[in-house]
Amino acid sequence: MQLERIGANRWLVFNDPRLLDWCAEHIDHIPSGEAWHREGAQALGVATRDDIVAVMVVHGWERRYRNCQISMAATDARWATRSTIQKLLNYPFGQLGVERVTTIISSENARALKFNEGLGFVREGCLRRGCGDHGDAVILGLLREDAQARGWLHG
């Protein structure tokens, strides 16, 4: 596990496989983090002195097509500072070199939809009943140029 201080009482957590399970436990339509473990997904977490407060899982990375999927969960909205979001989004766009990030959110999760659209994600489709009993699956995408235009990427 690696830590990087990102605030007075906040750290960015890398290379801790427990983050995959934490994120899966906090997203209703994901039964477990097992598939993420099998595919070698990477997770970045935001932690306080006491607890994990947010996790972003990068999975489904398609090197050939330069895209990946992210899944996020949080228990405290205060994690979402501009600098923290920049650090998280710089992982797929900067380190992996993707040109697009896709996220899929339950239509019943209005808060997450609003948050992601505020980051610049664009609704691109809907899979009816794609989240089973948790509603339709709303597909959103964020392109590199849109992330840059919003100031999320360094350099």
C-alpha positions in Angstrom: 0.0 0.0 0.0 1.2 3.5 -0.9 0.0 6.8 0.5 0.2 10.3 -0.8 -0.9 13.2 1.4 -3.5 15.3 -0.4 -4.7 17.5 2.5 -4.4 18.1 6.2 -6.3 15.0 7.1 -6.6 13.2 3.7 -4.5 10.7 1.8 -4.6 9.1 -1.6 -4.2 5.3 -1.3 -2.6 3.2 -4.0 -1.9 -0.5 -4.5 -4.2 -1.8 -1.8 -6.4 -4.7 -3.2 -8.9 -4.2 -0.3 -10.1 -1.0 -2.1 -11.7 -3.1 -4.8 -13.9 -4.9 -2.3 -14.7 -1.7 -0.5 -15.9 -0.1 -3.7 -18.0 -3.1 -4.6 -19.6 -3.1 -1.2 -20.8 0.5 -1.6 -22.3 0.1 -5.1 -25.7 -1.6 -5.0 -25.7 -3.3 -8.4 -22.1 -4.8 -8.0 -22.3 -8.1 -6.1 -18.6 -8.3 -5.2 -15.1 -7.2 -6.2 -14.1 -10.7 -7.4 -14.3 -9.9 -11.1 -12.2 -6.8 -10.6 -9.6 -8.9 -8.7 -9.5 -11.4 -11.6 -9.0 -8.8 -14.3 -6.3 -7.0 -12.4 -8.3 -3.8 -11.9 -6.6 -0.9 -10.2 -8.1 1.2 -7.4 -7.3 4.5 -5.9 -8.8 5.5 -2.6 -9.2 8.6 -0.5 -8.8 8.1 3.2 -8.9 10.2 6.3 -7.0 9.2 9.5 -10.0 7.0 10.5 -11.5 5.6 7.3 -11.7 5.2 3.6 -14.2 7.8 2.3 -14.0 7.3 -1.5 -12.7 4.8 -4.1 -12.3 4.9 -7.8 -11.7 1.5 -9.6 -10.2 1.5 -13.1 -11.2 -1.6 -14.9 -11.9 -2.9 -18.4 -8.8 -1.1 -19.8 -8.6 -1.6 -23.5 -5.1 -0.6 -24.5 -5.8 -1.0 -28.2 -8.8 1.4 -28.1 -7.3 3.6 -25.4 -10.3 3.5 -23.1 -11.3 2.1 -19.7 -14.2 2.1 -17.4 -14.3 3.5 -13.9 -16.5 2.8 -11.0 -16.7 5.1 -8.0 -18.2 5.0 -4.5 -18.0 7.4 -1.6 -19.4 7.7 1.9 -18.5 11.4 2.4 -19.0 14.1 -0.2 -16.1 16.2 1.3 -13.6 14.0 -0.5 -14.4 15.6 -3.8 -12.0 18.5 -3.8 -10.7 19.8 -7.2 -7.2 18.6 -6.5 -8.3 15.1 -5.5 -10.5 14.8 -8.6 -7.5 15.9 -10.7 -5.3 13.3 -9.1 -7.9 10.5 -9.6 -8.6 11.4 -13.3 -4.9 11.8 -14.1 -4.5 8.1 -13.4 -6.5 6.8 -16.4 -5.8 9.8 -18.7 -2.1 10.4 -17.7 -0.6 7.1 -16.6 -2.7 4.7 -18.7 -2.9 7.1 -21.7 -6.6 6.6 -22.4 -8.6 8.9 -24.6 -11.9 8.1 -23.0 -13.3 7.0 -19.6 -16.7 5.3 -19.4 -18.8 4.9 -16.3 -22.1 3.1 -15.8 -24.5 4.4 -13.1 -27.9 3.1 -12.0 -30.7 5.4 -13.1 -31.9 5.4 -9.5 -28.7 7.1 -8.3 -29.5 10.7 -9.2 -26.8 12.0 -6.9 -24.0 10.1 -8.8 -25.5 11.0 -12.1 -25.5 14.7 -11.2 -21.9 14.5 -9.8 -20.5 12.8 -12.9 -22.2 15.2 -15.3 -20.8 18.0 -13.2 -17.3 16.5 -13.9 -18.0 16.7 -17.6 -19.3 13.2 -18.3 -21.9 13.0 -21.1 -24.9 10.7 -21.1 -24.3 8.4 -24.1 -26.9 5.6 -23.6 -29.1 3.6 -21.4 -29.4 -0.2 -20.9 -33.0 -0.8 -19.8 -32.9 -2.8 -16.5 -29.1 -3.0 -16.9 -28.7 -2.7 -13.1 -31.4 -5.4 -12.5 -33.6 -4.4 -9.5 -31.6 -1.2 -9.2 -32.9 0.4 -12.4 -31.6 1.1 -15.8 -27.8 1.4 -16.5 -27.0 4.9 -17.7 -23.7 5.0 -19.7 -21.6 8.2 -19.5 -18.4 9.0 -21.1 -15.6 11.6 -20.6 -13.2 12.3 -23.4 -9.6 13.5 -22.8 -10.3 16.8 -24.5 -13.3 17.4 -22.3 -11.4 16.6 -19.2 -8.6 19.0 -20.3 -11.1 21.7 -21.0 -12.5 21.4 -17.5 -9.0 21.6 -16.0 -9.0 18.1 -14.7 -5.7 17.1 -16.3 -2.2 18.3 -15.5 0.0 19.5 -18.4 
